[in-house]
């Protein structure tokens, strides 16, 4: 039987700047490189991130279209959208029907839907729950295939026992749109299983957050040993307090080690709290903060360090089952990984055990012990970094993983 959705043109619909969404960037690049006509429809609400987007697009030939509502540049429109979203948030307490849920969770929903509908495609691939309605509306308009790439288990991201109104909206939207998907992928096996079990949809195929191959040497191990953590945001509930508590227990004098953090600061107050914690632990002069950089530069930059810290904790269902970008960027940067034993991380770490030291979640003593071991035994640290290099040669690189993406899309029905 002929495929009812012969896919040549693909529109990716999302609600993040591409410079802060390496998964979208990798997918768009891979699809364009293999002959698909690719458009990405998203938002533009942050001037600094938009400058990163512009830098990225200078070397790309696929199309990027945005709904522009930067607070400084389009202040009146930003204010209008903010007030409109507040109205729909209030209405969502009464009902989620009639497009109310979509507009309450996505400030740019109407603009994003217009752009998506305007972009004619054979397949609309949605990232993030907030974009599901826009992508589905465009797919229905053009009688096209509709899919969802689950970077997280969105309805399992709450860190509270009692769901909030926004959590209920996410469940409503997933329940409404996911059964219509012709295609669904997930960033980890745990996320795929969670969506299947919660909504009864076919188990999504797994597409890991691995990074494009970079031919880098493992950094020469020398003093100080440089421990590294990065994320989009340097903020609470990301393992940073645990990292500084552990580092404060090491007790080595002099320049034995350093702690490096990269990302946008959650707030100046939060940065000051981390500095105070480091000072209390006697490591204030070993803590360094670094500004965000382009997603495509993160692997090369990470190669300047020795140990990547992946200190996830099961503060939510999603955190317990996900595998974050940082794990795979650390691998490609040829770093040893010190990681906690959440379900998602235990599963993926089993594939490259010689490149990982696994610690119990929330156990600062065990993390400190692991850090101290590699500070003292640089031969073992070197071997672990070499093991990371072996892991990314095959299969944990995007060149390998993107073959799965292309196969999955060719199989849409």
Secondary structure, 3 states (H helix, E strand, C coil): CCCCCCCCEEEEECCCCHHHCHHHHHHHHHHHHCCCEEEEEEEECCHHHHHHHHHHHCCCCCEEEEEECCCCCCHHHHHHHHHHHHHHHHHCCCCCCCCHHHHHHCCCHHHHHHHHHHCCCCEEEEECHHHHHHHHHHHHHCCCEEEEEECCCHHHCCCCCCCCHHHHHHHHHHHHHHHHCCEEEECCHHHHHHHHHHHCCCCCEECCCCCCCCCCCCCCCCCCEEEEEEEEEECCCCCHHHHHHHHHCCCCCCCCEEEEEEEEECCHHHHHHHHHHHHHCCCHHHEEEECCCCHHHHHHHHCCCCEEEECCCCCCHHHHHCCCHHHHHHHHCCCEEEEECCHHHHHHHCCCHHHEEEECCCCHHHHHHHHHHHHHCHHHHHHHHHHHHHHHHCCCCHHHHHHHHHHHHHCCC
